[in-house]
């Protein structure tokens, strides 16, 4: 089972995000950070981890085996379902023979056929449960954390590993209300940080519809300058950034009508 969850945990640096400065060319520069949406992979049912094929930091491809969970109970349930299906097949054959010899009834045959179909469905269900004890990566990405090791019991629905696909990395930052008109969906922003490659860019993918840090009252002209809006942008080179990394985000000025001509 794969569960995609939104990971935050960086609220303690929110106060820093109110700081904004002007770049050398008069561009608005604000402080932000790198976040990600992790993919959590765990079994549908409780079980004990038998094998673990990956370590933290490993890169995995979609469909690659990552771990297995013991399958004794599922295997037993499958054998039981297969035995029930064999009995149902025999009962259906007898009911069909009796119907052809006109010693049986259509109702008996129909009931035997329905029972046989239910038994087939149960076998397929048990086969699916058994197959899901061998977990493969649902996405291509990097193993961020391993929560359970071989021999440990995993409750149903709890993740064994977390994965980070590159496409799930994003830049988050706040802009003041007075600068909100300067940015729109799809706009490019420059991202910089200590030790980062130069000219990193990201495209705006989310703009909050509501402000933060100001109570919902009637704002005076002075209070409006305190309003900030959350912005998210997807980096062009996500592998160049790390989750939790503080960054500076520069909003590029929009070309004027005169410049466009």
C-alpha positions in Angstrom: 0.0 0.0 0.0 1.3 3.4 -0.9 0.3 6.5 0.9 1.2 9.9 -0.3 1.5 12.4 2.7 2.2 16.1 2.9 5.3 16.7 5.1 5.8 20.0 6.8 7.5 20.2 10.2 9.3 23.4 9.4 6.8 25.9 11.0 9.4 27.0 13.6 11.2 29.0 10.9 8.0 30.8 9.8 9.1 34.0 11.4 12.1 34.2 9.1 9.9 34.2 6.1 8.7 37.7 6.8 12.1 39.1 5.9 12.3 40.4 2.4 15.1 42.3 0.7 15.7 43.9 -2.7 18.3 42.4 -5.0 20.9 44.3 -6.8 18.6 45.0 -9.7 15.6 45.9 -7.5 14.1 42.4 -7.7 12.2 41.2 -4.6 14.1 38.5 -2.7 12.5 36.6 0.1 13.6 33.7 2.4 12.2 30.2 1.8 12.9 26.6 2.4 12.8 23.2 0.6 10.0 20.8 1.4 8.8 17.5 -0.1 5.9 15.1 -0.3 7.1 11.7 0.7 5.6 8.4 -0.5 5.2 5.9 2.3 5.2 2.2 1.4 3.9 -0.4 3.8 1.9 -3.7 3.9 -1.9 -3.9 3.8 -2.0 -6.3 6.7 0.1 -6.9 9.8 3.2 -9.0 9.3 6.9 -9.4 10.1 9.5 -8.0 7.8 11.4 -10.9 6.2 13.7 -9.2 3.8 14.8 -5.6 3.2 16.4 -4.9 -0.2 17.2 -1.2 0.2 19.0 1.2 2.5 18.5 4.8 3.3 19.9 6.9 0.4 19.5 4.2 -2.2 17.9 5.2 -5.5 15.1 2.9 -6.7 13.2 2.5 -9.9 9.4 2.1 -10.1 8.6 -1.6 -9.8 11.8 -2.5 -8.0 11.4 -5.0 -5.1 12.0 -3.2 -1.8 11.0 -5.6 1.0 8.9 -8.7 1.8 6.6 -9.5 4.7 6.0 -13.0 6.1 3.2 -14.8 4.2 2.3 -17.8 6.3 -1.3 -16.8 7.1 -2.0 -15.6 3.6 -0.6 -18.8 2.1 -2.8 -20.9 4.5 -5.9 -18.8 3.5 -5.1 -19.4 -0.2 -4.8 -23.2 0.3 -8.2 -23.1 2.1 -9.8 -21.1 -0.7 -8.4 -23.4 -3.4 -9.8 -26.5 -1.6 -13.2 -24.8 -1.4 -13.0 -24.0 -5.1 -12.2 -27.7 -5.9 -15.3 -28.8 -4.0 -17.4 -26.1 -5.7 -16.2 -27.3 -9.1 -17.1 -30.9 -8.3 -20.5 -29.8 -7.0 -21.1 -27.8 -10.2 -20.2 -30.8 -12.4 -22.6 -33.0 -10.5 -25.4 -30.4 -10.8 -24.7 -30.1 -14.5 -24.8 -33.8 -15.1 -28.1 -34.2 -13.1 -29.6 -31.3 -15.0 -28.7 -33.0 -18.4 -30.2 -36.3 -17.2 -33.3 -34.4 -16.1 -32.8 -35.7 -12.5 -31.7 -32.4 -11.2 -33.3 -28.9 -11.2 -32.3 -25.7 -12.8 -32.3 -24.0 -9.4 -29.8 -26.5 -8.0 -27.5 -25.9 -11.0 -27.8 -22.2 -10.6 -26.9 -22.4 -6.9 -23.9 -24.6 -7.6 -22.7 -22.2 -10.4 -23.0 -19.2 -8.0 -21.1 -21.0 -5.3 -18.4 -21.9 -7.8 -18.0 -18.3 -8.9 -17.8 -17.1 -5.3 -15.1 -19.7 -4.7 -13.2 -18.5 -7.7 -13.4 -14.9 -6.6 -12.2 -15.9 -3.1 -9.1 -17.6 -4.6 -8.3 -14.5 -6.6 -8.6 -12.4 -3.5 -6.3 -14.7 -1.5 -3.8 -14.6 -4.4 -3.8 -10.8 -4.3 -3.3 -10.8 -0.6 -0.4 -13.2 -1.0 1.2 -11.2 -3.8 1.0 -8.0 -1.7 3.4 -9.5 0.8 6.2 -8.7 -1.7 6.3 -4.9 -1.9 7.8 -3.1 -4.9 8.5 0.6 -5.2 5.4 2.5 -6.6 7.7 5.3 -7.8 11.2 6.1 -8.9 13.1 8.1 -6.2 15.4 7.9 -3.2 14.9 6.0 0.0 14.6 8.6 2.7 14.0 6.5 5.8 13.6 2.9 6.8 11.2 2.4 9.8 11.3 -1.4 10.2 14.0 -3.9 9.8 13.9 -7.7 9.2 12.4 -9.5 12.1 10.3 -6.6 13.3 6.5 -6.7 13.3 4.7 -4.1 11.2 1.1 -3.1 12.0 -1.3 -2.9 9.1 -1.0 0.4 7.2 2.3 1.5 8.8 5.1 2.3 6.4 8.3 0.3 6.3 10.1 2.9 4.1 9.6 6.4 2.8 10.5 7.4 -0.7 11.1 10.8 -2.3 10.5 11.2 -6.0 12.3 14.2 -7.4 9.1 15.6 -8.7 7.8 15.9 -5.2 10.4 18.4 -4.1 9.2 22.0 -3.9 10.3 25.5 -2.8 8.1 27.2 -0.3 8.2 30.9 0.6 6.0 33.8 1.5 5.6 37.2 -0.2 4.0 40.3 1.3 0.6 41.3 0.1 2.0 44.4 -1.6 4.1 42.1 -3.9 1.4 39.5 -4.6 0.5 41.1 -8.0 4.1 40.6 -9.1 3.8 36.8 -9.2 1.4 34.3 -11.0 1.1 30.6 -11.8 3.9 29.4 -14.1 6.2 32.3 -13.3 9.9 31.5 -13.0 11.7 32.4 -9.8 15.5 32.2 -9.0 16.5 30.0 -6.2 19.9 30.4 -4.4 21.5 29.0 -1.3 24.9 28.3 0.2 26.8 25.8 -1.9 24.0 25.5 -4.5 24.7 25.6 -8.2 24.1 29.0 -9.8 21.0 29.9 -11.8 18.7 27.4 -10.2 15.1 28.1 -11.3 11.6 27.0 -10.2 8.1 27.5 -11.6 5.3 28.7 -9.4 2.8 25.9 -8.8 0.7 27.2 -5.9 -0.4 30.6 -4.6 -2.4 30.6 -1.4 -5.8 32.1 -1.6 -5.7 33.5 1.9 -3.2 35.5 3.9 -1.4 34.5 7.1 0.0 36.0 10.2 -2.8 38.6 10.4 -6.1 38.1 12.3 -9.3 38.1 10.1 -10.3 41.7 10.9 -10.8 44.8 8.9 -7.3 45.9 7.9 -6.1 49.4 8.0 -3.6 50.7 5.5 -0.7 50.0 7.9 -2.0 46.4 8.7 -2.1 45.5 5.0 1.7 45.7 4.8 1.8 42.8 7.4 -0.1 40.4 5.1 1.9 37.5 3.6 0.8 34.8 1.2 2.3 31.3 0.9 3.8 30.4 -2.5 5.1 27.1 -3.8 7.3 26.5 -6.8 8.6 23.3 -8.4 12.4 23.4 -9.1 13.7 22.6 -12.6 16.6 20.7 -11.0 15.2 19.1 -7.8 18.3 16.9 -7.3 20.3 20.0 -6.6 18.3 20.8 -3.5 17.8 19.1 -0.1 14.7 18.9 2.1 14.8 21.4 4.9 17.4 23.5 3.2 17.0 27.3 3.6 17.0 29.2 0.3 16.6 32.7 -1.1 14.0 33.2 -3.7 14.1 36.1 -6.1 11.0 37.1 -8.0 11.8 38.3 -11.5 10.1 41.6 -12.6 7.5 41.2 -15.2 8.2 42.8 -18.6 6.3 46.0 -19.1 4.1 46.7 -22.2 6.7 49.2 -23.4 9.5 46.5 -23.1 7.4 43.9 -24.9 7.2 46.2 -27.9 
